[in-house]
Structure formats: C-alpha cells, structure tokens
Amino acid sequence: MTDLGPVAWPPPPIRTPRLVLRVPEARDRAAFVELLASPEVHTYLGGPRPRADLERELPEVPERWPGSFVVDLDGAMIGQILLRRATQHLRPAAVGKADLGYLFLPWAWGRGYAAEACEAALGWLDGALPGEPVVLATQTANAASMRLAAKLGFTEVERFRAWDAEQWLGLRSGAGRRG
C-alpha cells in the first residue's frame, strides 16, 4: 500500500465523544506490541507475531505514515485505524481504492469504539478526498467485523478464498454513504 495521495499529513487530532484519533507517538509502542502479539486480535489475520520479534524490530515510534491513526481513549492507545491506498490487493476490485483496516485490543471489543473510530476516520477521509471509494476486506467467519462493515455502509463486492478461509470484500461509495 502507498499513501493516500494529496492529503495533508498529519491532520489535527480527530475527536469523537469518547476517542481521539491521532498520529502514533513513542508512548504507544507497548500498546502496538500488545496489539500485534495478541492471539485474539489476530484470530482472523493469520496469527500473532512473536512478542520477542516485535520488541526487537518495532521502531520507537511505530507506524508513522499517512493514514495510520492511533485510537486513544483517555490518553492511552486502544487500537489502530489504517487508511491506505490498495496497490497490490488480492482482488482487482480493490486496487487503487482507499482500504480501511482496524485493530483493537481485546478488552476494548464490544463497546462501540471500533464503529466510533472508523466513522470518524471515514469522515476525515470524506473531507480530505471527497468522493473517494473505500474497500474493506475481512474473513466471513469474523462476525463482529462483518457487522461493523455493514454498519459503516460497506456493501459486498465479492467473496473469495484466501489464507484457507472465505474472505469478504466490501465497498463504500464516496461522499459518506454510511448506514
């Protein structure tokens, strides 16, 4: 994936009623390690990375590139939102479009944080790149992610098989068409 094109980066922090979306900082490193090493977080993402490898390889300030937002609750990182240009996607329908990804620490699941943060990030994208279509891919077995995709206004483009599981590709047309 490459950048989102002519988008000013970093934007000012994006505030929602409970959360702040901001650029990663050095204080987030431990939360990134936890997120990337978590077996629960990576159940549908090919499995976690070894904690020792992450501790050794993760830079002091992780994921600091356009489209990478830390989701902050009360001053602490609880997740990450990724908006990036799909360049070498498994599916031709995704190439060239903005691709939404998200990861949250397990204790934050089921509280509406992912929906709130994704809606805020998509709202930012609508302002930065009006009319930009966005894709989202997830395993069909990930019921929570499938519900979130529907809530955010993504509609199915196709299902396909990858990584020994059925995958779902959804599209959200530009101009904030969320449901």
C-alpha positions as CSV (number, residue, x, y, z in Angstrom):
1,M,0.0,0.0,0.0
2,T,1.1,3.5,-0.6
3,D,-0.1,6.8,0.6
4,L,-3.5,8.4,0.1
5,G,-2.2,11.0,-2.4
6,P,-2.6,14.7,-2.0
7,V,-3.6,14.6,1.7
8,A,-2.1,16.9,4.2
9,W,-0.5,14.8,6.9
10,P,-0.7,14.7,9.8
11,P,-4.1,16.2,10.3
12,P,-5.1,17.7,13.7
13,P,-6.3,15.1,16.1
14,I,-9.8,13.9,15.3
15,R,-12.1,14.0,18.3
16,T,-15.2,11.9,18.9
17,P,-17.4,11.9,22.0
18,R,-15.1,9.3,23.6
19,L,-12.0,8.9,21.5
20,V,-9.2,10.8,19.8
21,L,-7.6,9.7,16.5
22,R,-4.1,10.9,16.3
23,V,-0.7,10.0,14.9
24,P,1.4,7.4,16.7
25,E,3.8,8.5,19.3
26,A,6.7,6.8,21.2
27,R,4.4,6.3,24.2
28,D,2.2,3.9,22.0
29,R,5.0,1.4,21.4
30,A,4.0,-1.0,24.2
31,A,0.3,-1.0,23.0
32,F,1.5,-1.7,19.4
33,V,3.5,-4.7,20.7
34,E,0.4,-5.9,22.6
35,L,-1.8,-5.4,19.6
36,L,0.4,-7.2,17.1
37,A,1.3,-10.1,19.5
38,S,-2.3,-10.8,20.6
39,P,-3.6,-14.2,19.5
40,E,-7.2,-12.9,20.0
41,V,-6.6,-9.8,17.8
42,H,-5.0,-12.0,15.1
43,T,-7.5,-14.9,15.1
44,Y,-8.7,-13.9,11.6
45,L,-5.4,-12.3,10.4
46,G,-3.0,-15.2,10.1
47,G,-1.9,-15.3,13.7
48,P,0.1,-13.1,16.0
49,R,3.7,-12.1,15.6
50,P,6.2,-13.3,18.3
51,R,6.5,-10.7,21.0
52,A,10.3,-11.0,21.1
53,D,10.5,-10.2,17.4
54,L,8.2,-7.2,17.9
55,E,10.2,-5.9,20.8
56,R,13.4,-6.2,18.7
57,E,12.0,-4.9,15.4
58,L,9.3,-2.3,16.1
59,P,10.6,1.3,15.8
60,E,10.5,3.7,18.7
61,V,7.6,5.4,17.0
62,P,5.5,2.7,15.2
63,E,3.5,3.1,12.0
64,R,4.1,6.8,11.5
65,W,2.9,7.2,7.9
66,P,-0.1,8.9,6.3
67,G,-3.3,7.1,7.1
68,S,-2.2,5.4,10.3
69,F,-4.2,6.7,13.3
70,V,-3.8,5.6,16.9
71,V,-7.2,5.3,18.6
72,D,-6.8,7.0,22.0
73,L,-9.1,6.6,25.0
74,D,-8.3,8.8,28.0
75,G,-4.7,9.2,26.9
76,A,-3.9,5.6,26.1
77,M,-3.8,3.7,22.8
78,I,-6.6,1.1,22.5
79,G,-6.4,0.4,18.8
80,Q,-5.3,1.5,15.3
81,I,-7.2,2.6,12.2
82,L,-5.4,2.3,8.9
83,L,-6.5,4.1,5.7
84,R,-4.2,3.3,2.8
85,R,-4.2,3.0,-0.9
86,A,-4.6,-0.6,-2.1
87,T,-2.0,-1.2,-4.7
88,Q,-1.3,-4.9,-4.6
89,H,-4.5,-6.3,-3.2
90,L,-5.7,-9.9,-3.7
91,R,-8.7,-8.7,-5.6
92,P,-8.6,-6.4,-8.7
93,A,-11.8,-4.6,-7.5
94,A,-9.8,-3.1,-4.6
95,V,-6.7,-1.8,-6.4
96,G,-6.4,2.0,-6.4
97,K,-9.1,2.5,-3.7
98,A,-8.6,3.5,-0.1
99,D,-8.5,0.4,2.1
100,L,-9.8,0.6,5.7
101,G,-8.3,-1.6,8.3
102,Y,-8.6,-1.6,12.1
103,L,-7.2,-3.4,15.1
104,F,-8.3,-3.0,18.7
105,L,-7.1,-4.5,22.0
106,P,-9.4,-7.3,23.1
107,W,-10.6,-5.5,26.3
108,A,-12.0,-2.7,24.0
109,W,-14.2,-5.0,22.0
110,G,-17.9,-4.8,22.2
111,R,-18.0,-1.2,23.4
112,G,-18.6,0.6,20.1
113,Y,-15.1,2.0,19.9
114,A,-14.4,0.5,16.5
115,A,-17.5,1.9,15.0
116,E,-16.9,5.3,16.5
117,A,-13.3,5.4,15.4
118,C,-13.9,4.1,11.9
119,E,-16.8,6.5,11.4
120,A,-14.5,9.4,12.4
121,A,-11.7,8.2,10.1
122,L,-14.1,7.8,7.2
123,G,-15.5,11.3,7.9
124,W,-11.9,12.7,7.8
125,L,-11.3,10.9,4.5
126,D,-14.6,12.3,3.1
127,G,-13.3,15.8,3.8
128,A,-9.8,15.1,2.6
129,L,-10.7,13.2,-0.6
130,P,-14.3,13.9,-1.4
131,G,-16.0,11.0,-3.3
132,E,-13.2,8.5,-2.5
133,P,-14.4,5.0,-2.6
134,V,-13.2,2.8,0.2
135,V,-12.8,-1.0,0.4
136,L,-12.7,-3.3,3.4
137,A,-11.7,-7.0,3.5
138,T,-12.4,-9.4,6.3
139,Q,-13.0,-13.1,6.8
140,T,-16.7,-14.1,6.7
141,A,-16.1,-16.0,9.9
142,N,-15.3,-12.8,11.7
143,A,-19.0,-12.0,12.6
144,A,-18.1,-8.8,14.5
145,S,-16.1,-7.4,11.6
146,M,-18.9,-8.3,9.2
147,R,-21.4,-6.4,11.4
148,L,-19.2,-3.4,11.6
149,A,-18.7,-3.3,7.8
150,A,-22.5,-3.3,7.4
151,K,-22.9,-0.6,10.0
152,L,-20.3,1.6,8.2
153,G,-22.1,1.3,4.9
154,F,-20.0,-1.3,3.1
155,T,-21.7,-3.5,0.6
156,E,-20.5,-6.8,-0.7
157,V,-18.4,-6.8,-3.9
158,E,-17.3,-10.4,-3.7
159,R,-16.3,-13.3,-1.6
160,F,-13.2,-15.2,-2.3
161,R,-10.9,-17.8,-0.8
162,A,-7.5,-16.8,0.7
163,W,-5.4,-18.0,3.6
164,D,-7.5,-21.1,3.8
165,A,-10.7,-19.2,4.6
166,E,-13.6,-17.4,2.9
167,Q,-12.9,-13.7,2.6
168,W,-15.4,-10.8,2.1
169,L,-14.6,-7.7,0.1
170,G,-16.9,-4.7,0.7
171,L,-17.1,-1.3,-1.0
172,R,-18.3,2.0,0.5
173,S,-19.0,4.6,-2.2
174,G,-17.6,8.0,-1.6
175,A,-19.4,11.0,0.0
176,G,-20.1,9.4,3.3
177,R,-22.7,6.8,2.4
178,R,-22.7,5.1,5.8
179,G,-25.7,3.3,7.3
